Amino acid sequence: VHNIERTALALREAGFRTEPWRPEGIRRAAEIWAAVVSDADDHSVRELLGNGQPVDLVDQWLKKPFGRSNHPFTSLLMGSLEKLARITDRRTQQLRRMAVELRTQIEAKLGDRGVLMSPPYPRTAPLHWTPLLSPLGFSYCGIFNAMHMPSTAVPTGLGRRGLALGVQIAARRFNDPLTLAVAQAVERSVGGFQLATP
C-alpha cells in the first residue's frame, strides 16, 4: 500500500486527480479468476498440460515433492482450481456473475478517463521459489485478465531490500491506450525501471 500511496502522490504532483477506492468484491479475486478460466477455452488446463490429453492431477501432485512431475507448481495449482470450479458448478456460475458485476462496478466508477491503480503482486518482487508460499498472489493481476480489462504493469523503483516494486494500471475494456499513457506518466513521475540490488 505504501508504494501505491507514494505513486498516487507523485501523480497528484504531476496534475492527476486521485482518490482511494477499493471495489466491492475484489477480495474474492482468486475465486472469480478460477471460475472464469474454467470455462474460458475449449481446452482445460489439464489438457494443455498434457498436450491434448488431460494429465492426472493427483498423480502429478504425488510426484511433485520428489521432483518427478514435469509441471510447475503454479500450473498444477491452476489445473486444480479449474477442476474444483467445474465440480462445484453452481458456485462457479455465481462467481462468473460476480465477475461481470465487479467489472460493471469498476467500469462505472472509472468511466472513459479513469484508471484503477493497484499492486501487481502482494509484495516486492519475490525471490525464486518464494511464490510457492503465497500461490494465490497472481490474483492481483489475474482478476483483470478474467474480466477482460486492460492492465499495464509499470516499475516504480526498489523496495527496502533492493527488490523491484511496481503498480498496475487498469482501465475499462478496450481502453488500453489510457493504461499505457498513465503508465508512462508513472515512469516519468517515480523514475521507472531500476536494476534490483538484492
N, C-alpha and C positions, 0 to 999 in steps of 0.2 A: 504494500500500500504506500509506503514511503516513496518508492520510485514513481508511482503513479501521481502522487501529490506533487513531487518535485517537477515532473514533466508537465503537469497541468499548470503549475505556477509559471514555468518557462513559456508555455503557450499564451498564458494571460499577458505576460510581459511583452509578447510579440503581437498582441492585439486580438487574440481569440477570446471568446466568452466561454467560460467553463462552469459546470455545476456538478456536484457529486450526485450520482444516481446509480442504484442497483436494481436491475429488472427483477420483478417478482417471478420466482420460479427458477432463476438461473442456478440456484444451488443444486438443482437436480440435473445439471448438465450431462453428467456421465450416463445416467439412466436414459435421458432423452436421446443422446447420441446413439447408444446401443440399440434403442428401439427403432430409430430411423434407419441406421445402416443395415439392420436385419432384413429390411425389405427394399433396400436401395438398388439391388442388382439382380440379374438373373443367376449369378453365381454367388454362392455363400463364401464366407471367409475360409471355411473348411475346405471347399472345393478349390479355391485359389491356392491354398497352402499345398494341396495335393496335385497341382497341375491338372485339374479337371475331375479328379477322384477325391471325394471327401476324406480327410485324414481322421483317424480315430483319436479324438482329443484326450480321452482317458489314457490311452497308451502313450501319447506324447508327453502328457504331464508326468506319468510314472517314469519315463526315460529322462526327463529334464534334469533332475538332481544329479544324474550320473553322466551328464554330457552326451547322451545318446540321442537326443532329439535334434533334428535338423532345423528346427524353427525357433525364432527368437521368442523370449518370454512375452513381449507385448503382442505378438501375432497370436500366440496361444490364448492370451487373455481376451483379445478381440473376438476370436472364434468362440470362446466360452460365453462371453457376454451376448454374442449374436444367438447362440444356441439357447441360452436362457430366455432371451427375448421371444424366440419362436415357441418355446414351451409354454410360456405364460402369455398367450396371445391376447387375452382380454386386457391385461395390464399394459401390454405393448401398444395396443390400439389407443389406450388412454394417454400414454406417453407421446405417441405420434400427434395426437390432438394438442397436447401441451406444447409440442414443438411449434405448431402453427400459431397457437395463442401467444407463445413467447415472442415469436418473430413479429406478429402483428403488434404486440405491445411495444417492442423495441422500435419498429419502423414508424409507429405513430408518434413516439417520443422524438425520434431523430428528424423526421421529415426529409426533405431533399438535401439539406445543407448541414445536418448534424452527424456527428460520429460518436461512437462509444469507445472509450479507451479503457483497456483492461490489461492485466498481465497475460503474457502468452503461456506462462508456466508459474506454478505457485511459489517458486523461489529462484535464486540466481541460477545460472547455467549449471547443471549437475555434472559431477564427475562420472566417469564410466561406471556403469552398473548401479549407481545410486538411484536411478529412476525406479528400480525394482522395489524400493522401499515405499514409493507412492505411485503405484501403477496407474492411478486414475488422473494423474497430473495433466495428461494430454487433454482432458476435457475442457480446459481453459480455452484452447483454440478449436478443439473438435466440435464444440457446440455451434460455432458459426458455420462450419462446414456442413453440419447436419441441417441447419436452417437455410442453406444456400445463400448465405450472406457473405459479401467480400470482406476479407480481413487482411491487413498488411502488418507484418511484424517489423519492428524497427529497433535497432540497438540504441541504448540511452546511456552507455558508459559502463563502469565497473562497480561491483558491489564491494563490501568490506573486505572480502577475501580475495579480491582481484579477479573475480569471475564476472562474466558478462551479464548485464541487465538489459531488459528491453520492455517495450509495451507493444500491444497490438491495437490497431485502429480498425474498427468495423463500421460499416455503413449499410444502408438498406440495399436490397437486391439491385444488381446492375449498376451500382454506383462506385465501381472500382476506381475511376479517376479521382474521386474525392478521397478515398483512403490513401491513395498514393500521394496526393498533394499534401495531405495533413502529415503523412509520414515524412515527407521531405521537409516540412516546416519543423517537425520534431527534431530531425537530424541537425538542422541549422541552429535550433534553439539550445540543444543539450550537447552537441558535439559529435553525435553519430558514433560510428564504429571505433572501438579502441581495442588493441591487442590485449587479450587476457594475460594476466601475470600471476597464476596461482602459486 
